[in-house]
Amino acid sequence: WRNKQIAAAWERWYEHTIEKHILTHKVNRALRMWKNKLLSKAWNAFIMPLLEKKEKQEMERLRRMLGRQALQKWTRGCITRSWNKWREEVRRSKVVGRAILKWLHKLLSKAFEGWYESHQEKKRLRIMAYKAVKMWV
């Protein structure tokens, strides 16, 4: 009889202790969640404006960089177009200069053209002779 009472008291104490541990764990967990919620709100209230400011600064930096790149592309295009135009004008002026010299010195230019044609013909014949000799040797 006495052992049954002691065993029953022990069982009640053991169940009560387990229940107390479970409740303590649940309360601690709820407190941690509440504390974390408050901390996250405080963190967000402190950090979010800084992050937004940083994000705005980054967007402004990107906008300036893209504007700078567009301006550089435009100026490089202008420089390239002006360089190409200058080269074309130099080439054209050389062609015009040659045409004027040829027109002014007709006799001399006809002699030069004749010499140049005969030189090209000799060159062609020399190559053909070399190929013929090479074929026979």
VENLINUR-V358588 format. One record per backbone hydrogen bond with DSSP energy under -1.0 kcal/mol. NH is the residue of the N-H (numbers start at 0). CO is the residue of the C=O. If there is no record, write none. Layout:
BEGIN
((NH | CO) (NH | CO))
END
This chain:
BEGIN
((4 | 0) (5 | 1) (6 | 2) (7 | 3) (8 | 4) (9 | 5) (10 | 6) (11 | 7) (12 | 8) (13 | 9) (14 | 10) (15 | 11) (16 | 12) (17 | 13) (18 | 14) (19 | 15) (20 | 16) (21 | 17) (22 | 18) (23 | 19) (24 | 20) (25 | 21) (26 | 22) (27 | 23) (28 | 24) (29 | 25) (30 | 26) (31 | 27) (32 | 28) (33 | 29) (34 | 30) (35 | 31) (36 | 32) (37 | 33) (38 | 34) (39 | 35) (40 | 36) (41 | 37) (42 | 38) (43 | 39) (44 | 40) (45 | 41) (46 | 42) (47 | 43) (50 | 46) (51 | 47) (52 | 48) (53 | 49) (54 | 50) (55 | 51) (56 | 52) (57 | 53) (58 | 54) (59 | 55) (60 | 56) (61 | 57) (62 | 58) (63 | 59) (64 | 60) (65 | 61) (66 | 62) (67 | 63) (68 | 64) (69 | 65) (70 | 66) (71 | 67) (72 | 68) (73 | 69) (74 | 70) (75 | 71) (76 | 72) (77 | 73) (78 | 74) (79 | 75) (80 | 76) (81 | 77) (82 | 78) (83 | 79) (84 | 80) (85 | 81) (86 | 82) (87 | 83) (88 | 84) (89 | 85) (90 | 86) (91 | 87) (92 | 88) (93 | 89) (94 | 90) (95 | 91) (96 | 92) (97 | 93) (98 | 94) (99 | 95) (100 | 96) (101 | 97) (102 | 98) (103 | 99) (104 | 100) (108 | 104) (109 | 105) (110 | 106) (111 | 107) (112 | 108) (113 | 109) (114 | 110) (115 | 111) (116 | 112) (117 | 113) (118 | 114) (119 | 115) (120 | 116) (121 | 117) (122 | 118) (123 | 119) (124 | 120) (125 | 121) (126 | 122) (127 | 123) (128 | 124) (129 | 125) (130 | 126) (131 | 127) (132 | 128) (133 | 129) (134 | 130) (135 | 131) (136 | 132))
END
